[in-house]
Amino acid sequence: MRNEDLFALDKAHLVHPLSPVGEASRIIFNRGEGVWLYDLDGKAYLDARSQLCCVNLGYGHAGIIDAVKAQIDQLPFAALFYGIGHPPAIEAAARIAALAPGALDHVFFCSGGSEANELAFSLVRQYWSKVKPTKFKFISRYEGYHGNTAAAMTASGMDMAGMPGVPGLLAGHIHIEPPYQYRRGRDMDPDDFAVMCANELAQVIEREGADSVAAFVAEPIMGVGGYIPPPDDYWKLVREVCDTCDVLLILDEVMTGFCRTGRMFASETYDVTPDMMVLGKGMTSNYVPCGAVVFNDRVFEQVRGSYLTGVTNSGHPLATAASLAALDAYNSENICSNVEIVSREVFARLDAAAEQLDYIGEVSGKGLMIGVELTNAAGESVSGETCQQIVGKALDIGLLLRARGSRLSISPPLNISIEEAGILCDRFLEAIAAVMD
C-alpha cells in the first residue's frame, strides 16, 4: 500500500489515544531493531522513551520472538478460569515469585498495568472485608499514574482523558502531595524532606481515621508525572507509617519493574517490601500485553477459598511464554549491569550540561528512568508547551522523547549501548538548545 494511502486510512478510521481525535498520525513506523525505529520512508529514530516506558529489551529480540512462535504452535490459548492451568503461566508465576522482594509469593495475571491495579484494589477490599470491614479508603499521590480503568484513574492524581482535574470516578480515594523535592523542598536536606513527606501521609491517615484507611498505593518513582524519584529514605519511612497504622502498601512497578532502575524491581533499589506489587510493561518487553499483581501470605491467607474476578486473557499462554523469555534475557544478558553502566554515562553527560546551561534546573532519576527539569531565566519551571516543542524538535532529528509539564523524560530500551547512549544525549541536548537558546 502506498504511504499516502496509509495516512489517509489512518485519519479516516484509526482513533489514537492522547491525540486530537480526527487527526492523522504524524509518523507511521513499520520496523524496529534494537533501540531504533524506522518510518515508512526508512528514517531512523532512536527510541529514548521505550515507547511508553515498556520495550525494555528493544525491538526484534530473538529470544522473545522465538518463544512466542513456539507457543503459538503448541498452545495458542487456554484460559486460567475454573481451575485450569497451563505450563507457561505456572512457570512464569513461580519465576516472578522467586524474584519478587520479601515473601511476595502469589501471582495473579491479567492483561496489563491498569487491570493489575484494579485487581490489587479488589484484593485489598476482599482482604479488609474479612479482617476489618471499616477499612475501605485508598490514599495515593497527586501526579501519580495508575492506569485508565475506573479505580486506576481515580487513584491517579492528574488530569486524564481530556477531563480537567483529578478524575473522581469512585468514592473512597484520597490524594496527598508527591515527594517532588525540586518543586516542594529544593533547599531542604533530602532526609528532612523524606521525613516531611512521610509525616504528611501519617497525618492524612490520622485525619481520615486509621480504621477507615485500607491501603497506600504509589509508584516507587513517579512515571507519567515526570520520572520523579523520592529521597532515598522515603520508602523506608512510608513502610513504617503503613505498619504503624495497619495500612497495606501497594507499589505500582508497572514502569519501574524489570531492571529499569538497575535492579529487578525498584523496591529493591529503595530496600522496601510492599504487601502487593503491581507489574506490567517490562514483563514481556511489551511484545505481548501482560500484567500481574504479586502479593504476600498475609493477603493470600485471608482470600484463600475466595472466588477472584479475572479477565479473558489472564495468564495468556503467549504472554506468559514471552515473560519467561524476557526473564531469561534480563538474566543472561546482564541487563541490570548494563543499566548501571550506561546510566552513569548518561547522568555524567547531562549533569555536565546542567552545569553549563541555566535552563536545566535538575537531572534526577534512577537507572535508565531519568527526568530533566527545565527552567526559564528567572529559575521558574517552563511551560508544558515549551517541553512539547522540544519533543517535536527531537522527533525532527530522529529522537523519540516524552514530556509532562516542565520535565523531559528519558527511558530507552535497557540494552542500549554506550555509543547509542551518546547519540541519545547529543540529540537530546540539540533539541533542547533549538528551543531554549
C-alpha positions in Angstrom: 0.0 0.0 0.0 1.2 3.5 -0.8 2.4 5.7 2.1 -0.2 8.4 1.4 -3.0 5.8 1.4 -1.9 4.5 4.8 -2.0 8.1 6.2 -5.5 8.6 4.6 -6.8 5.4 6.1 -5.3 6.3 9.5 -7.1 9.7 9.5 -10.4 8.1 8.4 -10.6 5.1 10.7 -8.0 4.9 13.4 -8.6 6.7 16.7 -5.4 7.3 18.7 -5.0 7.6 22.5 -3.9 11.0 23.7 -4.0 12.6 20.3 -6.6 15.0 18.9 -9.4 12.9 17.6 -9.7 13.1 13.8 -6.0 14.0 13.2 -3.8 11.5 11.2 -0.6 10.1 12.5 2.5 12.3 12.2 4.7 9.2 11.7 3.9 5.6 10.8 6.6 3.1 12.0 6.9 -0.2 10.2 10.1 -1.7 11.5 12.2 -1.8 14.7 15.6 -3.1 15.5 17.4 -2.8 18.8 16.8 0.8 20.1 15.9 2.0 16.6 12.5 2.5 14.9 12.1 3.2 11.2 9.3 5.0 9.5 7.7 4.3 6.1 10.5 6.3 4.4 13.3 4.4 6.2 14.2 7.3 8.5 15.7 6.0 11.8 14.6 7.2 15.2 16.3 6.4 18.5 13.6 5.4 20.9 14.6 7.3 24.1 11.3 6.5 25.7 10.9 2.8 25.0 7.5 3.8 23.6 5.6 4.0 26.8 8.5 3.0 29.0 7.8 -0.6 28.2 10.0 -2.0 25.4 12.7 -2.8 27.9 14.6 -5.2 25.6 14.3 -3.2 22.4 13.0 -4.3 19.1 13.5 -7.6 17.4 14.6 -9.6 20.4 15.0 -13.1 19.0 14.5 -14.9 22.3 11.1 -13.5 23.0 10.0 -13.8 19.3 11.0 -17.4 19.1 9.3 -18.2 22.4 6.0 -16.7 21.2 6.2 -18.5 17.9 6.8 -21.8 19.6 3.9 -21.3 22.0 1.5 -20.4 19.1 2.4 -23.8 17.6 1.9 -25.7 20.9 -1.0 -24.0 22.6 -2.1 -20.6 21.4 -4.7 -20.1 24.1 -6.0 -21.6 27.3 -8.0 -19.7 30.0 -7.0 -20.0 33.6 -10.6 -19.9 34.7 -12.3 -22.8 36.6 -9.2 -24.4 37.9 -7.4 -24.9 34.6 -3.7 -24.2 34.2 -1.0 -24.4 31.5 2.8 -24.6 31.8 3.8 -21.1 30.8 1.6 -19.4 33.3 2.6 -21.8 36.1 6.3 -21.4 35.4 6.1 -17.6 34.9 4.3 -17.2 38.3 7.0 -19.3 40.0 9.8 -17.3 38.4 8.3 -13.9 39.3 7.6 -15.0 42.9 11.2 -16.1 43.2 12.4 -12.8 42.0 10.0 -10.6 44.0 11.2 -9.0 47.2 10.3 -10.5 50.6 7.6 -13.0 50.7 5.6 -11.9 47.7 4.8 -15.4 46.6 1.4 -15.3 44.9 0.9 -14.1 41.3 -2.4 -13.1 39.7 -2.1 -12.4 36.0 -4.1 -10.1 33.8 -3.6 -8.1 30.5 -1.7 -5.0 31.7 -1.0 -2.4 34.3 -4.4 -0.8 34.5 -6.1 -4.2 35.1 -3.4 -5.2 37.6 -4.2 -2.1 39.7 -7.9 -2.8 39.5 -7.2 -6.4 40.7 -4.9 -5.1 43.5 -7.7 -2.7 44.7 -10.2 -5.6 44.6 -7.9 -7.8 46.6 -7.4 -5.1 49.2 -11.2 -4.7 49.6 -11.6 -8.5 49.9 -8.8 -8.7 52.5 -10.2 -6.0 54.7 -13.8 -7.3 54.4 -12.7 -10.3 56.4 -10.2 -8.5 58.7 -11.7 -5.1 59.4 -14.6 -4.1 57.2 -14.4 -0.4 58.1 -11.2 -0.1 56.1 -12.2 1.0 52.6 -10.2 4.1 51.7 -7.2 4.3 49.4 -4.5 7.0 49.6 -2.4 7.9 46.5 -0.5 10.9 45.3 -1.1 13.9 43.1 0.8 13.5 39.8 0.9 9.7 40.3 -0.4 7.5 37.5 -2.0 4.0 37.8 -3.9 3.4 34.6 -7.1 4.3 32.8 -9.7 2.0 34.1 -12.2 3.3 36.7 -10.4 2.7 40.0 -7.0 3.2 38.5 -8.0 6.6 37.1 -9.4 7.6 40.4 -6.2 6.7 42.2 -4.2 8.6 39.6 -3.5 12.2 40.7 -3.6 14.0 37.4 -6.0 15.2 34.7 -6.8 12.4 32.3 -8.7 11.6 29.1 -9.4 15.2 28.4 -11.1 15.7 31.8 -10.0 18.7 33.9 -8.6 17.9 37.3 -8.3 14.6 39.0 -11.0 12.1 38.0 -13.2 11.3 41.0 -14.9 8.3 39.4 -15.1 6.3 42.6 -15.6 7.2 46.3 -13.0 6.5 49.0 -9.9 7.7 47.2 -7.7 10.4 48.8 -4.7 12.2 47.3 -1.6 13.6 49.0 1.3 15.7 47.7 4.1 13.8 46.0 7.8 13.7 47.1 8.7 16.1 44.4 11.6 17.9 46.1 12.6 20.2 43.2 9.1 21.8 43.5 8.4 21.4 47.2 11.6 21.4 49.1 14.5 22.4 46.8 16.5 23.9 49.7 15.8 21.2 52.2 18.1 18.3 53.2 16.8 15.2 51.4 16.5 13.3 54.7 14.4 16.1 56.2 12.2 16.3 53.1 11.7 12.5 53.3 10.5 12.8 56.9 8.2 15.7 56.0 6.6 13.6 53.2 6.2 10.5 55.4 4.6 12.7 58.1 2.2 14.1 55.6 1.0 10.5 54.9 0.7 9.8 58.6 -1.3 13.0 59.2 -3.8 12.2 56.4 -4.3 8.7 57.8 -4.9 10.1 61.3 -7.3 12.7 59.9 -9.3 10.2 57.9 -9.1 7.6 60.7 -6.7 4.7 60.6 -9.7 2.3 61.0 -11.0 3.6 57.6 -7.8 3.6 55.5 -7.2 0.3 53.6 -4.0 1.0 51.5 -1.5 3.4 50.2 -0.7 3.0 46.5 2.2 4.7 44.8 4.9 4.3 42.1 8.4 3.9 43.6 9.5 6.6 41.1 6.7 8.7 39.6 6.4 7.7 36.0 4.0 9.6 33.7 4.3 12.5 36.2 7.9 13.1 35.0 10.2 10.4 36.3 10.4 12.0 39.7 12.4 10.0 42.3 11.8 10.3 46.1 14.7 10.9 48.6 16.5 7.6 49.3 14.9 7.2 52.8 11.4 8.0 51.7 10.1 4.5 51.2 11.6 3.1 54.4 9.7 5.8 56.3 6.5 5.2 54.4 6.7 1.5 55.2 7.0 2.4 58.9 3.9 4.6 58.7 1.9 1.9 57.0 3.0 -0.7 59.5 2.2 1.6 62.5 -1.3 2.5 61.0 -2.1 -1.1 59.8 -2.4 0.1 56.2 -1.4 -2.1 53.2 1.3 -0.8 50.9 0.9 -1.3 47.2 3.8 -0.5 45.0 2.9 0.2 41.3 6.0 -1.2 39.5 4.4 -1.2 36.0 7.1 1.3 34.8 9.9 0.7 37.3 9.9 -3.1 37.2 12.2 -5.4 35.3 15.6 -3.7 35.6 14.5 -0.2 34.7 16.2 1.3 37.9 19.3 -1.1 37.8 17.7 -3.7 40.0 15.0 -6.2 39.0 12.4 -4.1 40.9 12.6 -0.6 42.2 11.5 -1.9 45.6 15.0 -3.4 45.8 16.6 -0.1 44.8 14.9 1.5 47.8 15.1 -1.6 50.1 11.3 -1.7 50.8 9.0 -4.7 50.7 5.3 -3.9 49.9 2.3 -6.1 50.6 1.4 -6.0 47.0 3.4 -5.2 43.8 1.7 -4.3 40.5 3.5 -5.3 37.3 3.2 -4.9 33.6 5.1 -3.5 30.6 8.6 -4.9 31.0 7.2 -8.4 32.0 7.3 -9.2 28.3 9.1 -6.1 27.0 5.6 -5.4 25.9 5.8 -7.8 22.9 2.6 -9.3 24.2 0.3 -7.5 26.7 0.6 -8.8 30.2 0.2 -7.6 33.8 0.1 -9.1 37.3 -0.4 -8.5 41.0 2.1 -10.1 43.3 1.1 -10.3 46.9 2.1 -11.8 50.2 0.9 -14.5 52.5 -0.9 -12.0 54.8 -3.3 -11.2 52.0 -3.3 -14.7 50.5 -4.4 -16.4 53.6 -7.4 -14.1 54.0 -8.6 -14.5 50.4 -7.9 -18.3 50.4 -11.0 -20.0 49.2 -12.5 -16.9 47.7 -13.5 -16.5 44.0 -11.5 -13.7 42.4 -12.5 -11.9 39.3 -10.4 -12.2 36.2 -10.2 -11.2 32.6 -10.3 -13.4 29.5 -6.5 -13.1 28.8 -5.3 -13.6 32.4 -2.1 -15.6 32.1 -2.4 -15.9 28.3 -0.1 -18.6 27.1 1.6 -16.2 24.6 2.1 -13.5 27.2 3.5 -15.9 29.9 5.8 -17.6 27.3 7.0 -14.1 26.4 7.5 -13.3 30.1 9.6 -16.4 30.6 11.8 -15.5 27.6 12.1 -11.9 28.9 13.1 -13.0 32.3 15.8 -15.3 30.7 17.1 -12.3 28.8 17.3 -10.0 31.8 19.5 -12.5 33.5 21.6 -13.9 30.6 22.2 -10.5 29.0 23.2 -8.9 32.3 20.6 -6.1 31.8 20.8 -4.7 35.3 24.6 -4.3 34.9 24.2 -2.6 31.6 21.7 -0.2 33.1 24.1 0.8 35.8 27.0 1.3 33.3 25.0 3.2 30.7 23.1 5.3 33.2 26.4 6.5 34.8 27.4 7.8 31.4 24.1 9.5 30.7 23.9 11.1 34.1 27.5 12.3 33.8 26.8 13.9 30.4 23.5 15.5 31.5 24.9 16.7 34.8 27.8 18.3 32.9 25.3 20.0 30.6 23.3 21.3 33.6 26.5 23.0 35.0 26.8 24.9 31.7 23.1 25.6 30.9 20.9 27.7 33.1 17.8 26.2 31.7 18.4 22.7 33.0 17.3 23.0 36.6 17.6 19.4 37.7 18.7 16.0 36.4 17.3 13.2 38.6 16.1 9.6 38.5 17.4 6.0 38.9 19.0 3.8 36.3 17.5 4.5 32.9 14.5 6.3 34.2 15.7 9.9 34.1 13.8 13.2 34.4 15.2 16.6 33.3 13.5 19.7 34.8 13.7 22.8 32.6 13.5 26.4 33.9 13.4 29.8 32.4 15.8 32.7 33.0 14.0 33.5 36.3 14.5 29.9 37.6 10.8 29.1 37.2 9.6 25.9 35.6 9.0 26.3 31.9 5.5 25.6 30.4 4.3 22.3 29.2 4.0 23.8 25.7 7.8 24.5 25.7 8.6 20.9 26.5 6.3 19.7 23.8 8.1 21.9 21.4 11.3 20.2 22.4 9.6 16.8 21.9 8.6 17.9 18.4 12.1 19.1 17.6 13.6 15.9 18.8 11.3 14.0 16.5 12.6 16.0 13.6 16.2 15.0 14.3 15.4 11.3 14.9 14.8 11.1 18.7 11.6 9.9 20.5 11.1 11.6 23.8 8.2 12.1 26.3 7.4 15.1 28.4 4.9 16.2 31.1 4.8 19.7 32.4 8.3 21.1 32.8 10.0 17.7 32.7 11.5 15.8 29.8 11.8 12.1 30.4 14.4 9.6 29.2 13.8 5.8 29.3 15.4 4.0 26.4 15.5 0.2 26.0 17.7 -1.2 28.7 20.0 -3.0 26.3 21.1 0.3 24.8 24.9 0.6 24.1 27.2 3.3 25.4 27.6 4.5 21.8 23.9 4.7 21.3 23.5 6.5 24.6 26.0 9.1 23.3 23.8 9.6 20.3 20.8 9.9 22.6 22.5 12.6 24.7 23.7 14.5 21.6 20.2 14.7 20.0 18.5 15.4 23.4 20.7 18.4 24.1 20.4 19.6 20.5 16.6 19.5 20.7 16.6 21.5 23.9 19.0 24.1 22.6 17.0 24.6 19.5 14.0 25.7 21.6 15.7 27.2 24.7 18.7 29.1 23.2 
